[in-house]
Amino acid sequence: MTVEERLADIRQRISKAEQDAGRAAGAVTLVAVSKTFDADAIRPVIAMGQRIFGENRVQEAQGKWPDLRAETPDLELHLIGPLQSNKASDAVALFDVIETVDREKIARALAAEAERQARRLRFYVQVNIGLEPQKAGISPSDTRDFVAFCRQDLKLDVEGLMCIPPADENPGPYFALLAKLAAASGVERLSMGMSGDFDTAIAFGATSVRVGSAIFGAR
Ligand SMILES: *Cc1c(COP(=O)(O)O)cnc(C)c1O
């Protein structure tokens, strides 16, 4: 299949999952994850009308998105990978949405940079939903307080929660837990679901899915 066929297929599967879950058409936003793919691989996806993209490395994103943005001004870029404090300035300058606010130190650095650059970004708090030692994220039990801290003390526009469930396990219960934490924290949006499990995530209330290899091919 071509990248165009794969994208069309993903769009159809998202529509079907919305319908099956009794959710409104268009309730779920597709974030096309273009990490490791260069600008020439991304252009056909932009040409098909996709406007929202995810990248996991600041430096890699800096190498391709300024040109793509100059060609297509209404793109929206999400950072979906871990962020070091010394990259906060570059991240705030380049991205529109940062989905990986996973500790107090980075939240403070992002708030300071957003103010310094007079940039209005949107943020997600990343939750370590399976309490895995190798994964980043706020623990489920700390999520509500951390969201309140980011909003009230740092004035960050936290619009949702993001998670990556443990690999090789049924993701459903983890998606359900993230939805519960979002309701308890007073946030509306849920970034959950990737190529292998986005249909399930939509059934559990995902408002955006982050799909990479199913669109762009294997990395
Ligand atoms: C790479 C990545 C994705 C996309 O993964 P695929 O399995 O290729 O769809 C989604 N979310 C995060 C955080 C990622 O790093």
The ligand as an ORCA input file, in Angstrom:
! r2SCAN-3c Opt
* xyz 0 1
  C       6.377      6.425     18.232
  C       5.267      6.829     19.124
  C       3.921      6.672     18.713
  C       3.521      6.025     17.395
  O       3.795      4.671     17.467
  P       3.319      3.676     16.272
  O       3.283      2.355     16.931
  O       4.337      3.799     15.207
  O       1.987      4.135     15.838
  C       2.935      7.116     19.571
  N       3.235      7.674     20.766
  C       4.497      7.844     21.186
  C       4.741      8.471     22.501
  C       5.551      7.432     20.382
  O       6.813      7.595     20.805
*
